[in-house]
Amino acid sequence: MKHLLTILLLGASLSIAQQPAKDEVLRTLTKAATFMHDNLSMHGGYVYAFSGDLQKREGEGVTDAHTIWVQPPGTPLVGEALLDVYEATQDVEVLGFAKEAALALTQRQLHSGGWYYSAHFEGKESENKFYCFDLAWNPQPNPVPEKAVQQPGGWDLWRTRRYEANLTTLDDDTTQGALRFLMRVDQALEFKEPRIHAAVERGMRALLIAQYPNGAWSTNWDRLHTVPPSAQDYPIKTASYPADYPRIWPKDFTGCYVLNDDLIADCIHTLLRAFEIYQDERYLAGAKKGGEFLLLAQMPDPQPAWCQQYDKNMQPVWGRAFEVTAISSRESETAIEVLMLLARATGDKRWLAPIPKALSYLRKSLRPDGKLARYYEIRTNTPLYFQRKKGGGHELTYSDANPSDNYGFIIDPILDDLEAEYQRVSAMPTPTGPRPLKETPAELAKAARELIAGLDQRGAWVQHGVKMKHNKGVPESGVIFSEVFAQNVATLCHSIGLYDRAPLTQ
C-alpha cells in the first residue's frame, strides 16, 4: 500500500554509521542510473522486474523487449528516480535517460487522452491500439482514426474494439503517474520539448473533463470527451447508507465514483503537482473539487469513514467479486492522508474537519490484534472477509480463519502516523509546506552505506534467492526490481540532504 506519510528506506536501522562522502553517493547514483538505461530500457521505457542475467523480464505478466509498463512500478516510477539522480548529480546524460522514458510515454499516449497499463511498440498489440503518436490529433469527441477505417471492417471494427483499444485508466496510478513524471521532465527541460509538453496538456485536459460535478472520477474511459459530465445526469449528493445490499457479488459493476486503490488521491496529487509546475488555476481548482468529493463521501454516523466505490446516488456498492459494499479502512486512511495534503498545499484548515471523527471511528474498529479489517459491515461494523470457494470464486464471511490471499483483507494500520501528522498540521497557523522526514541522519547514513556496498560491478542492485512473480522458478542470477531501484535512489538522495524534507506532493 502506498502511503503519502512514509518514505520506504531499504536497509535502514537504528545503528549509528558514518555518513558516506557525498561524491561516493553521487558516483553510486550515476552508475546505477546508467546501468538501468543501458541494459534495461526498452524503447526508452521499463517494466517491473528483470532476471540478473537480463534474459527474463516481466510486468503484470511475462513480457517481451517491445513492451513497457506504465502502471507502477513501471516507466514513470523509474523515470522519476532518474530525475532524482539528475537533480542530485546535475549529469545531463542522466537527464537524457529521463527524457527518453518520457518520450516513450508520449509515443504511447492513447487517443482518449491517457494511458493503459502497458504499452507496445511492435506486434499485434501495438497495431490494435489507437495511440496519439500514430494518429493525427483530433479534438472531436469521438473521431474515427484513419488507421481504423483503413482496416478490414472499418467503422464497425472501430466501434466494437474501441473499449479495449483506446482505454485510458486511472486505476493503480497509471495515467496519473505518467502525467506527474512528464510534468517533471517538462520542467527539467525548461518546457522546450514540444512532444512532452503537448502530452501533458492532452492528458491534463482529459483528466479535468473526466471529473464529475461532485469532484470524483471513475476508473476509466474509452473515448475523447470535450464536455464534462453534467450535474443533471450526476447530481451532487452527500453519502448515505443503502437500505439493503446483496451479500453475494451481483456481477454488475454499478460504481461510478471510485476511491479504490488511491484513485482519487492520485488524481488530486497529480493536479497539485500540475499547479505547482504550471501555476494554472484550473489545476488547483480541480484538486480542491476532488477534495470536496471526499467531504461529501464521508459516511454519516455511526461509521464516519469512506468506502471503495459509490453509485450515482452516493451510496456504497460492490466493485469486483471481493470488493463488497462496506466501509473500507484502507481507503479511509488514504482519504485522511490526501485531505491533509490539501491542507498543506492550500493553507486551508477546512480540509481537516472530517479527520477527528474518522480517526476515532477507525481506532474503535481495531481488531484485538491491533490490525484493521479491510472491510466493515454497513451499520453493524462487523469485520468482513473473503475466502476462496470450492470450484473457484470468493465467498463473503465473518471469519478471518482462512482469508483469501489475493487481497489485503487484514491490514496494518497507520493511525498513529496519521494522528501525529494531523496534530502537526492542525497546530500550524497556515499549514503549508512539506512535512519533516521521519528518518534520522544516522538511519540514513547506515542505509546509504549498505546500498553503496550492495551495488554490483555493473551498477545493479540484485536481489538473490527471490522469485519473479510470473517467470517460473528462482533465477540463479537473481532479480533486479524497478521498484527497488527507485527506493534506493530515494534513500541515497535523502542521505546527502538533497531533499532535507519530504516534498509537498510526493
Summary of the structure (lengths in Angstrom):
residues: 506
radius of gyration: 22.9
end to end distance: 14.8
largest distance: 68.0
contacts: 1719
relative contact order: 0.15
helix: 43%
strand: 10%
